[in-house]
Amino acid sequence: MPFESFRNQKYLNLETFRKNGQGVRTPVWFAADPTIDLAGPDAKLYAYTMGESGKVKRIRNSSRARVAPCDMRGNVTGPWLDASAEIITGPESQQANALLNKKYWPWKQLLNFFASFRMGRTRFCFRIRPA
């Protein structure tokens, strides 16, 4: 039951790792594909970030990650699980963005609107899988 603890959660705490091995934890919005069983071996979660954030740099460097359910401030409310994170593009990224838009409507749309005024801010979607 890899990602079962994320069912009905709004936030996950994503820990990515610097080159020196030090973990950096960040609470993020996430969405799951409703057609995939979170308890099964094909479980995956999607999250996104704006711009060239530290998360993007760390994920590009290493897919190693850990995740745990949390509240909006990052206070962990469930077990930490080993995972891998990967930046995605193309149709899968579009699907992830649609899932996030649906789950966090209207808040994500408001953030997208205001972000559109900031030049050079690219959105990055990433897929998180059990390790």
C-alpha positions in Angstrom: 0.0 0.0 0.0 2.6 2.6 -1.1 0.6 5.8 -1.3 -2.6 4.8 0.5 -1.9 7.4 3.3 -2.3 10.2 0.8 -5.9 9.5 0.0 -8.1 12.5 0.9 -5.1 14.6 1.8 -4.5 18.2 0.5 -0.8 18.5 1.0 2.3 16.3 1.0 5.7 17.1 2.4 8.3 16.5 -0.3 11.8 15.9 0.7 14.4 16.2 -2.1 18.1 15.9 -1.6 21.1 18.2 -2.3 24.3 17.0 -3.8 25.8 16.7 -0.3 22.9 14.4 0.7 21.1 16.9 2.9 17.3 16.7 2.6 15.2 19.7 2.0 11.5 19.4 2.9 8.7 21.4 1.2 4.9 21.1 1.6 3.3 21.0 -1.9 -0.1 20.5 -3.5 -0.5 17.2 -5.2 -3.0 15.2 -7.1 -3.4 11.5 -8.0 -4.8 10.0 -11.1 -8.2 8.6 -9.9 -8.0 5.6 -12.3 -4.9 4.3 -10.5 -5.0 2.5 -7.2 -2.9 4.4 -4.6 -2.3 1.1 -2.8 -1.0 -0.6 -5.9 2.4 -0.9 -7.5 1.5 1.6 -10.3 0.7 4.4 -7.8 1.9 7.8 -8.7 1.3 11.4 -7.5 1.7 14.6 -9.4 2.8 18.0 -8.1 4.1 21.2 -9.6 6.2 24.2 -8.8 6.8 27.6 -10.4 10.1 28.7 -11.9 13.6 27.4 -11.3 13.0 26.5 -7.7 15.4 24.5 -5.5 13.0 21.5 -5.9 13.5 21.5 -9.7 17.3 21.7 -9.4 17.4 18.9 -6.8 15.1 16.6 -8.8 17.2 17.2 -11.9 20.3 16.2 -9.9 18.7 13.1 -8.3 15.3 11.5 -8.4 15.7 10.3 -4.8 12.9 11.7 -2.6 10.7 11.0 0.4 7.1 12.0 0.9 4.7 12.2 3.9 1.2 13.6 4.3 1.2 17.0 6.0 -0.8 20.1 6.7 -0.4 23.4 4.8 2.5 24.4 7.1 4.4 21.2 6.4 3.7 19.5 9.8 3.8 15.8 9.0 0.6 13.9 9.7 1.6 10.4 8.5 4.5 8.1 7.7 7.5 9.1 5.5 7.8 6.9 2.4 10.8 6.5 0.1 10.0 7.7 -3.4 11.4 8.9 -6.7 10.5 12.2 -8.3 10.9 13.1 -12.0 10.1 16.2 -14.0 7.6 15.5 -16.7 6.6 17.2 -19.9 4.2 16.8 -22.8 0.8 15.0 -22.4 1.5 13.6 -19.0 2.4 17.1 -17.7 -0.8 18.4 -19.2 -2.8 15.6 -17.5 -1.1 16.3 -14.2 -1.9 20.0 -14.5 -5.6 19.2 -15.3 -5.8 17.0 -12.2 -4.2 19.7 -10.0 -6.6 22.3 -11.5 -9.6 20.2 -10.7 -8.5 19.3 -7.1 -7.5 22.9 -6.1 -10.1 24.9 -8.0 -10.4 27.9 -7.8 -7.1 28.5 -5.8 -4.7 27.1 -8.5 -6.5 29.1 -11.2 -6.0 32.3 -9.2 -2.3 31.5 -8.6 -1.9 30.8 -12.4 -3.6 34.1 -13.2 -1.2 36.1 -11.0 1.8 34.1 -12.1 1.0 35.0 -15.7 2.1 38.6 -15.0 5.5 37.4 -14.0 7.7 37.0 -17.0 9.9 34.0 -17.3 8.1 31.9 -14.7 7.9 28.4 -16.0 5.7 25.8 -14.4 7.3 22.4 -13.8 5.2 19.3 -13.1 6.7 16.3 -11.6 5.6 12.7 -11.0 6.3 11.0 -7.7 6.4 7.2 -7.5 7.1 4.8 -4.6 10.7 3.7 -4.5 
